[in-house]
Amino acid sequence: MEAKTYTKRENARRAGVAAGVPAELVGITVHKDGDEVRFGWKALEAPAAPEVTTATPEVAAPKVPRVEQNGVRRPKEGGLCAAVWAWLDAHPGATVKEAKAAAPDHGWNVNNVACEFYSWRKFNGISGRQAAAG
């Protein structure tokens, strides 16, 4: 007996499901006869169950709490932002102009230095203009 074919893929899939095969296990077959194309279905084998391992899962490093003051969190250690903040901690009286001037020497982006400068000021509670040193 010849397998039944259908004019549309959806009809072949529907026939497979009606025959009791789960939809994800219905495979569509293509039958070409000259210019005519028909579709059939066949039941696929269920994938093998994933192998269960008893290895101990990797434990993620504990999160280091970041200090927060005045609604601003200090950047994580080791990044460029933290390097800018460390420079600002070492030069607390520096202006944004001086911080931007130091950027090329350290390989920092000048615009990021300006953003970090103002975040650092807010973190430390500095607002308004400061009196000129000297």
N, CA, C and O atoms as a MOPAC input file, in Angstrom:
PM7 MOZYME 1SCF
protein

 N      0.84400 1    -1.17700 1     0.00000 1
 C      0.00000 1     0.00000 1     0.00000 1
 C      0.88600 1     1.23600 1     0.00000 1
 O      1.88100 1     1.29700 1     0.72100 1
 N      0.52500 1     2.20100 1    -0.79800 1
 C      1.29600 1     3.43200 1    -0.91200 1
 C      0.90500 1     4.38200 1     0.21900 1
 O     -0.27000 1     4.47800 1     0.57200 1
 N      1.89900 1     5.09100 1     0.79300 1
 C      1.63100 1     6.03000 1     1.88200 1
 C      0.78600 1     7.18600 1     1.36300 1
 O      0.92400 1     7.61900 1     0.22000 1
 N     -0.08900 1     7.67000 1     2.23300 1
 C     -0.96600 1     8.77300 1     1.85800 1
 C     -0.15200 1    10.05800 1     1.84700 1
 O      0.69000 1    10.26800 1     2.72100 1
 N     -0.40000 1    10.92600 1     0.85700 1
 C      0.29400 1    12.20600 1     0.76600 1
 C     -0.73000 1    13.32100 1     0.81100 1
 O     -1.92200 1    13.10800 1     0.58800 1
 N     -0.23000 1    14.53400 1     1.11100 1
 C     -1.09800 1    15.68600 1     1.30500 1
 C     -0.55900 1    16.86300 1     0.50500 1
 O      0.62100 1    16.89800 1     0.15600 1
 N     -1.42900 1    17.82800 1     0.21700 1
 C     -1.02800 1    18.98100 1    -0.59100 1
 C     -0.28400 1    20.02900 1     0.22000 1
 O      0.44200 1    20.84500 1    -0.34700 1
 N     -0.45100 1    20.02100 1     1.53000 1
 C      0.20300 1    21.02000 1     2.38500 1
 C      0.94200 1    20.32800 1     3.52300 1
 O      0.54400 1    19.26300 1     3.99500 1
 N      2.03000 1    20.96300 1     3.94900 1
 C      2.80000 1    20.44100 1     5.08200 1
 C      1.93300 1    20.34500 1     6.33600 1
 O      1.99800 1    19.36300 1     7.07500 1
 N      1.10900 1    21.39400 1     6.56900 1
 C      0.27700 1    21.42300 1     7.78100 1
 C     -0.66000 1    20.21800 1     7.81800 1
 O     -0.89400 1    19.64500 1     8.88200 1
 N     -1.19900 1    19.83200 1     6.64900 1
 C     -2.11800 1    18.69500 1     6.60700 1
 C     -1.39000 1    17.39300 1     6.93500 1
 O     -1.94200 1    16.52400 1     7.60900 1
 N     -0.15600 1    17.25900 1     6.46000 1
 C      0.62000 1    16.06000 1     6.75800 1
 C      0.93000 1    16.00000 1     8.25400 1
 O      0.82300 1    14.93700 1     8.86600 1
 N      1.31000 1    17.12500 1     8.84300 1
 C      1.60800 1    17.16000 1    10.27500 1
 C      0.34200 1    16.83600 1    11.07700 1
 O      0.39800 1    16.08400 1    12.05000 1
 N     -0.78000 1    17.39600 1    10.67300 1
 C     -2.04700 1    17.16200 1    11.36000 1
 C     -2.41600 1    15.67400 1    11.30600 1
 O     -2.92000 1    15.12300 1    12.28400 1
 N     -2.16500 1    15.02400 1    10.15700 1
 C     -2.46400 1    13.60200 1    10.02200 1
 C     -1.58800 1    12.77100 1    10.95700 1
 O     -2.05600 1    11.80000 1    11.55300 1
 N     -0.32800 1    13.15000 1    11.08200 1
 C      0.57000 1    12.43700 1    11.98900 1
 C      0.12600 1    12.55300 1    13.43900 1
 O      0.17200 1    11.57500 1    14.18400 1
 N     -0.30700 1    13.75000 1    13.84300 1
 C     -0.77600 1    13.96500 1    15.21400 1
 C     -2.06200 1    13.17700 1    15.43700 1
 O     -2.25300 1    12.58900 1    16.50200 1
 N     -2.95000 1    13.16100 1    14.43200 1
 C     -4.19800 1    12.40100 1    14.53900 1
 C     -3.92200 1    10.90500 1    14.67500 1
 O     -4.72900 1    10.17600 1    15.25000 1
 N     -2.79100 1    10.44800 1    14.15200 1
 C     -2.43100 1     9.03900 1    14.25600 1
 C     -1.81600 1     8.70900 1    15.61200 1
 O     -1.49200 1     7.55100 1    15.87500 1
 N     -1.65000 1     9.70600 1    16.47400 1
 C     -1.15700 1     9.45900 1    17.82700 1
 C      0.31600 1     9.75400 1    18.03400 1
 O      0.86600 1     9.42200 1    19.08400 1
 N      0.96500 1    10.36800 1    17.06300 1
 C      2.38600 1    10.71200 1    17.19900 1
 C      2.47400 1    12.13700 1    17.76500 1
 O      1.79600 1    13.02900 1    17.25300 1
 N      3.28800 1    12.37800 1    18.80400 1
 C      3.42700 1    13.74200 1    19.31800 1
 C      3.91100 1    14.69500 1    18.21100 1
 O      4.71700 1    14.30900 1    17.36400 1
 N      3.41400 1    15.93400 1    18.22600 1
 C      3.70300 1    16.90300 1    17.15900 1
 C      5.19600 1    17.10100 1    16.93900 1
 O      5.63300 1    17.25700 1    15.79900 1
 N      5.99300 1    17.09800 1    18.02100 1
 C      7.43100 1    17.33100 1    17.85600 1
 C      8.14500 1    16.12000 1    17.25500 1
 O      9.30300 1    16.22200 1    16.85200 1
 N      7.45700 1    14.96900 1    17.19200 1
 C      8.06800 1    13.77100 1    16.61700 1
 C      7.49900 1    13.40800 1    15.24700 1
 O      7.76600 1    12.32000 1    14.73800 1
 N      6.71000 1    14.31800 1    14.63800 1
 C      6.18900 1    14.08700 1    13.29400 1
 C      7.18000 1    14.68000 1    12.30400 1
 O      7.40800 1    15.89000 1    12.30800 1
 N      7.76600 1    13.85000 1    11.46400 1
 C      8.69000 1    14.31500 1    10.43900 1
 C      7.96200 1    14.42900 1     9.11200 1
 O      7.20800 1    13.52800 1     8.74400 1
 N      8.17100 1    15.51000 1     8.39300 1
 C      7.51300 1    15.73900 1     7.11600 1
 C      8.41000 1    15.22100 1     5.99400 1
 O      9.60700 1    15.50400 1     5.96500 1
 N      7.81700 1    14.45800 1     5.07000 1
 C      8.54800 1    13.96700 1     3.90400 1
 C      8.02200 1    14.68900 1     2.66800 1
 O      6.84000 1    15.02700 1     2.60100 1
 N      8.88000 1    14.92100 1     1.70700 1
 C      8.51500 1    15.61900 1     0.47600 1
 C      8.58200 1    14.61800 1    -0.67400 1
 O      9.57100 1    13.90300 1    -0.83900 1
 N      7.50200 1    14.58400 1    -1.46900 1
 C      7.41500 1    13.66500 1    -2.60400 1
 C      7.19900 1    14.49000 1    -3.85600 1
 O      6.16600 1    15.14500 1    -3.99500 1
 N      8.16300 1    14.46900 1    -4.77400 1
 C      8.06300 1    15.24800 1    -6.01000 1
 C      7.80000 1    14.30400 1    -7.17500 1
 O      8.42900 1    13.25500 1    -7.30600 1
 N      6.86200 1    14.70300 1    -8.00900 1
 C      6.55600 1    13.94400 1    -9.22000 1
 C      6.39000 1    14.96200 1   -10.33600 1
 O      5.29600 1    15.47300 1   -10.57300 1
 N      7.49600 1    15.24900 1   -11.01900 1
 C      7.46100 1    16.28100 1   -12.05100 1
 C      7.29800 1    17.65100 1   -11.39100 1
 O      8.11600 1    18.04600 1   -10.56100 1
 N      6.24000 1    18.37200 1   -11.76300 1
 C      5.97100 1    19.68600 1   -11.18200 1
 C      5.11600 1    19.58800 1    -9.92300 1
 O      4.94700 1    20.58000 1    -9.21400 1
 N      4.58300 1    18.42300 1    -9.64100 1
 C      3.69700 1    18.26000 1    -8.49500 1
 C      4.51900 1    17.90900 1    -7.24600 1
 O      5.41800 1    17.06900 1    -7.29300 1
 N      4.18900 1    18.57100 1    -6.12800 1
 C      4.85400 1    18.30600 1    -4.85800 1
 C      3.78300 1    17.91500 1    -3.85000 1
 O      2.77600 1    18.60700 1    -3.70400 1
 N      4.00400 1    16.80200 1    -3.15500 1
 C      3.07300 1    16.33400 1    -2.13100 1
 C      3.88600 1    16.08200 1    -0.85900 1
 O      5.10200 1    15.90200 1    -0.91400 1
 N      3.20200 1    16.07200 1     0.27700 1
 C      3.87100 1    15.92100 1     1.56800 1
 C      3.29600 1    14.72800 1     2.31200 1
 O      2.09000 1    14.48200 1     2.29000 1
 N      4.17600 1    13.99500 1     2.96800 1
 C      3.77700 1    12.87000 1     3.80200 1
 C      4.36300 1    13.06900 1     5.19100 1
 O      4.97100 1    14.09900 1     5.48200 1
 N      4.17200 1    12.07500 1     6.03600 1
 C      4.73900 1    12.18100 1     7.38500 1
 C      5.27800 1    10.83200 1     7.81300 1
 O      4.87900 1     9.78400 1     7.30600 1
 N      6.20400 1    10.89300 1     8.77100 1
 C      6.72000 1     9.67100 1     9.38900 1
 C      7.04100 1     9.99500 1    10.83800 1
 O      7.34600 1    11.13900 1    11.17600 1
 N      6.97300 1     9.00100 1    11.67400 1
 C      7.25900 1     9.18800 1    13.10100 1
 C      8.77200 1     9.16200 1    13.30500 1
 O      9.45700 1     8.25400 1    12.83500 1
 N      9.27600 1    10.15500 1    14.00000 1
 C     10.70500 1    10.21900 1    14.32100 1
 C     10.95100 1     9.55600 1    15.66200 1
 O     10.02800 1     9.39300 1    16.46100 1
 N     12.19100 1     9.17500 1    15.90900 1
 C     12.53900 1     8.58700 1    17.20500 1
 C     12.69600 1     9.69100 1    18.23200 1
 O     13.18500 1    10.77800 1    17.92700 1
 N     12.27700 1     9.39900 1    19.44500 1
 C     12.42100 1    10.37500 1    20.53700 1
 C     13.90200 1    10.53400 1    20.84500 1
 O     14.64400 1     9.55200 1    20.84300 1
 N     14.34500 1    11.78300 1    21.11300 1
 C     15.75900 1    11.97900 1    21.45800 1
 C     16.08900 1    11.27200 1    22.76700 1
 O     15.24200 1    11.13200 1    23.64800 1
 N     17.32200 1    10.83500 1    22.87200 1
 C     17.77500 1    10.15100 1    24.08000 1
 C     17.73000 1    11.11600 1    25.25700 1
 O     17.95200 1    12.31700 1    25.10500 1
 N     17.44200 1    10.57500 1    26.41600 1
 C     17.39200 1    11.41100 1    27.62000 1
 C     18.78200 1    11.96600 1    27.89300 1
 O     19.77700 1    11.26500 1    27.70700 1
 N     18.86200 1    13.22400 1    28.33600 1
 C     20.17800 1    13.78900 1    28.61200 1
 C     20.87200 1    13.03100 1    29.73600 1
 O     20.24300 1    12.57800 1    30.69300 1
 N     22.17300 1    12.90900 1    29.58900 1
 C     22.95400 1    12.16600 1    30.57000 1
 C     23.07500 1    12.99700 1    31.84700 1
 O     23.43300 1    14.17400 1    31.80900 1
 N     22.77400 1    12.37000 1    32.95800 1
 C     22.82300 1    13.06100 1    34.23800 1
 C     24.21800 1    12.89200 1    34.82200 1
 O     24.72500 1    11.77700 1    34.94400 1
 N     24.82500 1    14.00600 1    35.17600 1
 C     26.15100 1    13.94400 1    35.78700 1
 C     26.01700 1    14.20700 1    37.27700 1
 O     25.10800 1    14.90700 1    37.72300 1
 N     26.91700 1    13.64700 1    38.01800 1
 C     26.88200 1    13.83500 1    39.46700 1
 C     27.99400 1    14.76900 1    39.91900 1
 O     28.33700 1    14.80800 1    41.10100 1
 N     28.55600 1    15.52100 1    38.97900 1
 C     29.64300 1    16.43200 1    39.33100 1
 C     29.10800 1    17.56900 1    40.19900 1
 O     27.94800 1    17.96200 1    40.07700 1
 N     29.94000 1    18.07400 1    41.04700 1
 C     29.56200 1    19.17900 1    41.91200 1
 C     29.51300 1    20.45700 1    41.08500 1
 O     30.45700 1    20.74700 1    40.35100 1
 N     28.44000 1    21.22200 1    41.18800 1
 C     28.36300 1    22.45800 1    40.40500 1
 C     29.40300 1    23.47300 1    40.87600 1
 O     29.77300 1    23.52400 1    42.04900 1
 N     29.85700 1    24.27200 1    39.92200 1
 C     30.83100 1    25.30700 1    40.24900 1
 C     30.17400 1    26.34000 1    41.15100 1
 O     29.04800 1    26.76800 1    40.89600 1
 N     30.85500 1    26.72800 1    42.17100 1
 C     30.32300 1    27.72500 1    43.08300 1
 C     30.82100 1    29.08700 1    42.62700 1
 O     32.02300 1    29.30500 1    42.47400 1
 N     29.88300 1    29.99700 1    42.41400 1
 C     30.24700 1    31.33900 1    41.97000 1
 C     30.92200 1    32.09100 1    43.11400 1
 O     30.63200 1    31.87000 1    44.29000 1
 N     31.80900 1    32.96500 1    42.74000 1
 C     32.48500 1    33.77500 1    43.74000 1
 C     31.44900 1    34.63600 1    44.45500 1
 O     30.52600 1    35.14300 1    43.81800 1
 N     31.58600 1    34.80700 1    45.75700 1
 C     30.60600 1    35.61200 1    46.48200 1
 C     30.64700 1    37.06500 1    46.00700 1
 O     31.70900 1    37.60600 1    45.69900 1
 N     29.48000 1    37.67200 1    45.95500 1
 C     29.41300 1    39.06200 1    45.52700 1
 C     29.98000 1    39.95000 1    46.62200 1
 O     29.64400 1    39.82400 1    47.79900 1
 N     30.83700 1    40.83900 1    46.19700 1
 C     31.40800 1    41.79200 1    47.13600 1
 C     30.47100 1    42.99200 1    47.19100 1
 O     30.21200 1    43.62400 1    46.16700 1
 N     29.96100 1    43.30900 1    48.37900 1
 C     29.04900 1    44.45300 1    48.44300 1
 C     29.78700 1    45.74400 1    48.11600 1
 O     30.90300 1    45.97600 1    48.57900 1
 N     29.13700 1    46.57900 1    47.30800 1
 C     29.74300 1    47.84900 1    46.92600 1
 C     29.22000 1    48.93400 1    47.84800 1
 O     28.04600 1    48.94500 1    48.21600 1
 N     30.10100 1    49.83600 1    48.21100 1
 C     29.74600 1    50.92400 1    49.11200 1
 C     28.82300 1    51.88500 1    48.37300 1
 O     29.05600 1    52.23400 1    47.21500 1
 N     27.75900 1    52.31000 1    49.07900 1
 C     26.82700 1    53.27000 1    48.49100 1
 C     26.68700 1    54.44800 1    49.44400 1
 O     26.43500 1    54.28500 1    50.63700 1
 N     26.85700 1    55.63200 1    48.88200 1
 C     26.69400 1    56.87900 1    49.63600 1
 C     25.95600 1    57.86700 1    48.75400 1
 O     26.20500 1    57.94200 1    47.55100 1
 N     25.05500 1    58.61900 1    49.34600 1
 C     24.34000 1    59.67800 1    48.63600 1
 C     23.67400 1    59.17500 1    47.34100 1
 O     23.56400 1    59.92100 1    46.36700 1
 N     23.24100 1    57.93300 1    47.33800 1
 C     22.55800 1    57.37400 1    46.17400 1
 C     23.47400 1    56.94500 1    45.04300 1
 O     22.99800 1    56.62200 1    43.95500 1
 N     24.78000 1    56.93500 1    45.27900 1
 C     25.74600 1    56.54600 1    44.24200 1
 C     26.56700 1    55.37700 1    44.77400 1
 O     27.03800 1    55.40600 1    45.91100 1
 N     26.73800 1    54.33800 1    43.93600 1
 C     27.56300 1    53.19400 1    44.31400 1
 C     28.95600 1    53.34500 1    43.73600 1
 O     29.14100 1    53.79500 1    42.60500 1
 N     29.91000 1    52.96500 1    44.52700 1
 C     31.30400 1    52.98400 1    44.07800 1
 C     31.48500 1    51.90100 1    43.02000 1
 O     30.89900 1    50.82700 1    43.15500 1
 N     32.27900 1    52.14300 1    41.96300 1
 C     32.46400 1    51.11300 1    40.92600 1
 C     33.23700 1    49.90200 1    41.44400 1
 O     33.96500 1    49.98700 1    42.43300 1
 N     33.06100 1    48.76700 1    40.75000 1
 C     33.77200 1    47.53900 1    41.11600 1
 C     35.26600 1    47.73700 1    40.93100 1
 O     35.71100 1    48.45600 1    40.03600 1
 N     36.02100 1    47.09200 1    41.78800 1
 C     37.47600 1    47.16700 1    41.69900 1
 C     37.96400 1    46.50000 1    40.42500 1
 O     37.38400 1    45.51500 1    39.96900 1
 N     39.02700 1    47.03500 1    39.85700 1
 C     39.66500 1    46.42200 1    38.70500 1
 C     39.27200 1    47.01500 1    37.36400 1
 O     39.90100 1    46.70300 1    36.35200 1
 N     38.25700 1    47.85700 1    37.32600 1
 C     37.83200 1    48.43700 1    36.06200 1
 C     38.41900 1    49.82500 1    35.84500 1
 O     39.08600 1    50.37700 1    36.72000 1
 N     38.16000 1    50.37700 1    34.66600 1
 C     38.65300 1    51.71800 1    34.36000 1
 C     37.96600 1    52.77100 1    35.22200 1
 O     38.59900 1    53.74000 1    35.64200 1
 N     36.68100 1    52.58600 1    35.48500 1
 C     35.96000 1    53.55000 1    36.32200 1
 C     36.55600 1    53.57500 1    37.72800 1
 O     36.72500 1    54.64000 1    38.32100 1
 N     36.87100 1    52.39700 1    38.25100 1
 C     37.48600 1    52.32500 1    39.57800 1
 C     38.85800 1    52.99300 1    39.57200 1
 O     39.26200 1    53.59200 1    40.56900 1
 N     39.57500 1    52.89300 1    38.45200 1
 C     40.88700 1    53.54200 1    38.35100 1
 C     40.73600 1    55.05900 1    38.38800 1
 O     41.54200 1    55.75200 1    39.01000 1
 N     39.70500 1    55.57200 1    37.72200 1
 C     39.45500 1    57.02100 1    37.75200 1
 C     39.12400 1    57.44200 1    39.18000 1
 O     39.62800 1    58.45700 1    39.66000 1
 N     38.28400 1    56.67100 1    39.85700 1
 C     37.91600 1    57.00700 1    41.22900 1
 C     39.13700 1    56.96100 1    42.15100 1
 O     39.27300 1    57.79700 1    43.04400 1
 N     40.02200 1    55.98900 1    41.93600 1
 C     41.23600 1    55.90500 1    42.76100 1
 C     42.09800 1    57.14900 1    42.54800 1
 O     42.67000 1    57.68400 1    43.49800 1
 N     42.18700 1    57.60700 1    41.29300 1
 C     42.95700 1    58.82300 1    41.00600 1
 C     42.30600 1    60.03000 1    41.68500 1
 O     42.99500 1    60.88500 1    42.24100 1
 N     40.97000 1    60.08900 1    41.63400 1
 C     40.26500 1    61.19700 1    42.27700 1
 C     40.40900 1    61.14100 1    43.79700 1
 O     40.48900 1    62.18300 1    44.44700 1
 N     40.44400 1    59.92500 1    44.37200 1
 C     40.67500 1    59.79900 1    45.81800 1
 C     42.05300 1    60.32600 1    46.18900 1
 O     42.23200 1    60.92500 1    47.24900 1
 N     43.03000 1    60.09700 1    45.30500 1
 C     44.39500 1    60.56300 1    45.56600 1
 C     44.53300 1    62.06300 1    45.31300 1
 O     45.43900 1    62.69500 1    45.85700 1
 N     43.65700 1    62.63900 1    44.50300 1
 C     43.68500 1    64.07100 1    44.17900 1
 C     42.31600 1    64.67600 1    44.46700 1
 O     41.60800 1    65.04100 1    43.52900 1
 N     41.91500 1    64.79500 1    45.75100 1
 C     40.55600 1    65.23300 1    46.07300 1
 C     40.24700 1    66.67800 1    45.67200 1
 O     39.07700 1    67.02500 1    45.51200 1
 N     41.23700 1    67.50500 1    45.51000 1
 C     40.99600 1    68.89600 1    45.13800 1
 C     41.03200 1    69.14000 1    43.64000 1
 O     40.96300 1    70.28800 1    43.20100 1
 N     41.13900 1    68.07500 1    42.84600 1
 C     41.27600 1    68.21600 1    41.39800 1
 C     39.97500 1    68.73300 1    40.78500 1
 O     38.88300 1    68.47100 1    41.29100 1
 N     40.11600 1    69.46500 1    39.69500 1
 C     38.95600 1    69.93700 1    38.94100 1
 C     38.71200 1    68.96700 1    37.79600 1
 O     39.54000 1    68.10000 1    37.51300 1
 N     37.56800 1    69.12200 1    37.14300 1
 C     37.27200 1    68.25500 1    36.01200 1
 C     38.29800 1    68.47100 1    34.89700 1
 O     38.63400 1    67.53700 1    34.16900 1
 N     38.78900 1    69.69200 1    34.76600 1
 C     39.80000 1    69.99600 1    33.74500 1
 C     41.09000 1    69.21700 1    34.02200 1
 O     41.70200 1    68.67600 1    33.10100 1
 N     41.49500 1    69.16100 1    35.28400 1
 C     42.70900 1    68.43100 1    35.64600 1
 C     42.51700 1    66.91700 1    35.46600 1
 O     43.42900 1    66.20900 1    35.04100 1
 N     41.31200 1    66.44200 1    35.79800 1
 C     41.03500 1    65.01200 1    35.64100 1
 C     41.05800 1    64.63500 1    34.16300 1
 O     41.60100 1    63.59300 1    33.79600 1
 N     40.46800 1    65.48400 1    33.30900 1
 C     40.47500 1    65.21200 1    31.87300 1
 C     41.89800 1    65.25700 1    31.32200 1
 O     42.23800 1    64.49400 1    30.41700 1
 N     42.72800 1    66.14300 1    31.86100 1
 C     44.11100 1    66.24300 1    31.40400 1
 C     44.89700 1    64.98200 1    31.76400 1
 O     45.82700 1    64.61000 1    31.04800 1
 N     44.53300 1    64.32100 1    32.86500 1
 C     45.22900 1    63.10500 1    33.28500 1
 C     44.76100 1    61.87600 1    32.50400 1
 O     45.43000 1    60.84300 1    32.53100 1
 N     43.63000 1    61.96700 1    31.81300 1
 C     43.05000 1    60.81200 1    31.11700 1
 C     43.97800 1    60.18100 1    30.08300 1
 O     44.16400 1    58.96500 1    30.12200 1
 N     44.57100 1    60.94100 1    29.15900 1
 C     45.41800 1    60.29700 1    28.14300 1
 C     46.62600 1    59.56000 1    28.72900 1
 O     47.06300 1    58.55000 1    28.17700 1
 N     47.16100 1    60.05900 1    29.83400 1
 C     48.31900 1    59.40800 1    30.45900 1
 C     47.98100 1    58.01900 1    30.99000 1
 O     48.84800 1    57.14900 1    31.06500 1
 N     46.70600 1    57.81500 1    31.36000 1
 C     46.27900 1    56.54100 1    31.94000 1
 C     45.47200 1    55.68400 1    30.95800 1
 O     45.07300 1    54.57100 1    31.29900 1
 N     45.22900 1    56.18900 1    29.74500 1
 C     44.46400 1    55.43000 1    28.75700 1
 C     42.96700 1    55.46700 1    29.01100 1
 O     42.26000 1    54.53000 1    28.63800 1
 N     42.46700 1    56.52600 1    29.63600 1
 C     41.03800 1    56.65400 1    29.93100 1
 C     40.35900 1    57.47700 1    28.86100 1
 O     40.99300 1    58.30300 1    28.20500 1
 N     39.06700 1    57.25200 1    28.68500 1
 C     38.24200 1    58.05800 1    27.79800 1
 C     37.93400 1    59.37700 1    28.51300 1
 O     37.47400 1    59.37900 1    29.65500 1
 N     38.18700 1    60.48300 1    27.83900 1
 C     38.03100 1    61.80800 1    28.45400 1
 C     36.59100 1    62.04800 1    28.90000 1
 O     36.36300 1    62.57500 1    29.98900 1
 N     35.61800 1    61.66800 1    28.06900 1
 C     34.21400 1    61.88200 1    28.43100 1
 C     33.80400 1    61.00900 1    29.60800 1
 O     33.01100 1    61.44200 1    30.44400 1
 N     34.32900 1    59.78500 1    29.69300 1
 C     34.02800 1    58.92900 1    30.83200 1
 C     34.63100 1    59.50200 1    32.10700 1
 O     34.03300 1    59.39900 1    33.17800 1
 N     35.79900 1    60.09700 1    31.99900 1
 C     36.43100 1    60.71200 1    33.16700 1
 C     35.54100 1    61.82100 1    33.71800 1
 O     35.38800 1    61.95500 1    34.93200 1
 N     34.95700 1    62.61300 1    32.82600 1
 C     34.06800 1    63.69000 1    33.27300 1
 C     32.84800 1    63.10800 1    33.98700 1
 O     32.45800 1    63.61200 1    35.04100 1
 N     32.24700 1    62.06700 1    33.43800 1
 C     31.08200 1    61.43700 1    34.08400 1
 C     31.45900 1    60.87000 1    35.45000 1
 O     30.73400 1    61.05200 1    36.42800 1
 N     32.59700 1    60.18300 1    35.50800 1
 C     33.04000 1    59.59900 1    36.77500 1
 C     33.39400 1    60.68500 1    37.78900 1
 O     33.18400 1    60.51000 1    38.98900 1
 N     33.93000 1    61.80300 1    37.30800 1
 C     34.26700 1    62.91900 1    38.19100 1
 C     33.01700 1    63.40700 1    38.92800 1
 O     33.04100 1    63.59400 1    40.14400 1
 N     31.93800 1    63.61100 1    38.19200 1
 C     30.71800 1    64.13100 1    38.81400 1
 C     30.03500 1    63.07300 1    39.68200 1
 O     29.41100 1    63.41800 1    40.68500 1
 N     30.13700 1    61.81000 1    39.32000 1
 C     29.60400 1    60.73700 1    40.17700 1
 C     30.41000 1    60.65700 1    41.46900 1
 O     29.84200 1    60.47700 1    42.54600 1
 N     31.72300 1    60.79000 1    41.36600 1
 C     32.60300 1    60.76400 1    42.53700 1
 C     32.27800 1    61.92300 1    43.46900 1
 O     32.24600 1    61.75500 1    44.68800 1
 N     32.03600 1    63.10700 1    42.89100 1
 C     31.67900 1    64.27100 1    43.71400 1
 C     30.36800 1    64.03700 1    44.45900 1
 O     30.26400 1    64.33900 1    45.64700 1
 N     29.36700 1    63.49800 1    43.76100 1
 C     28.07200 1    63.24100 1    44.40000 1
 C     28.23300 1    62.18600 1    45.49200 1
 O     27.65000 1    62.31800 1    46.56800 1
 N     29.02000 1    61.13700 1    45.22400 1
 C     29.28100 1    60.07900 1    46.19500 1
 C     29.86400 1    60.65800 1    47.47300 1
 O     29.49300 1    60.25100 1    48.57300 1
 N     30.78300 1    61.61700 1    47.32400 1
 C     31.44600 1    62.23000 1    48.45900 1
 C     30.70000 1    63.43300 1    49.03300 1
 O     31.19500 1    64.08300 1    49.95400 1
 N     29.52300 1    63.73500 1    48.50400 1
 C     28.71500 1    64.82100 1    49.05200 1
 C     29.22100 1    66.20300 1    48.69100 1
 O     28.93700 1    67.16500 1    49.40300 1
 N     29.95800 1    66.32400 1    47.61000 1
 C     30.47600 1    67.61900 1    47.18200 1
 C     29.50200 1    68.20500 1    46.18000 1
 O     29.19700 1    67.57700 1    45.16600 1
 N     29.01600 1    69.39700 1    46.45400 1
 C     28.11900 1    70.04800 1    45.51200 1
 C     28.51800 1    71.50900 1    45.38700 1
 O     29.14100 1    72.07200 1    46.28600 1
 N     28.16400 1    72.09900 1    44.29600 1
 C     28.51500 1    73.50200 1    44.07200 1
 C     29.96400 1    73.67300 1    43.72200 1
 O     30.69000 1    72.70600 1    43.49100 1
 N     30.37600 1    74.92500 1    43.68700 1
 C     31.76100 1    75.22200 1    43.34900 1
 C     32.62300 1    75.16200 1    44.58800 1
 O     32.17700 1    75.45600 1    45.69700 1
 N     33.84800 1    74.77900 1    44.38000 1
 C     34.80100 1    74.76000 1    45.48900 1
 C     35.69600 1    75.96700 1    45.39400 1
 O     35.96000 1    76.47900 1    44.30600 1
 N     36.16000 1    76.42000 1    46.53800 1
 C     37.08500 1    77.55600 1    46.56000 1
 C     38.40300 1    77.10900 1    45.93900 1
 O     38.85500 1    75.98200 1    46.14300 1
 N     39.00400 1    78.01200 1    45.18200 1
 C     40.27300 1    77.70300 1    44.53200 1
 C     41.35200 1    77.49500 1    45.57800 1
 O     41.45400 1    78.24500 1    46.54800 1
 N     42.14700 1    76.47600 1    45.36700 1
 C     43.23400 1    76.16800 1    46.30800 1
 C     44.39100 1    77.12700 1    46.03900 1
 O     44.73200 1    77.40400 1    44.88900 1
 N     44.98100 1    77.62300 1    47.10800 1
 C     46.16200 1    78.43000 1    46.87700 1
 C     46.18200 1    79.57900 1    47.68500 1
 O     47.12100 1    80.37100 1    47.60900 1

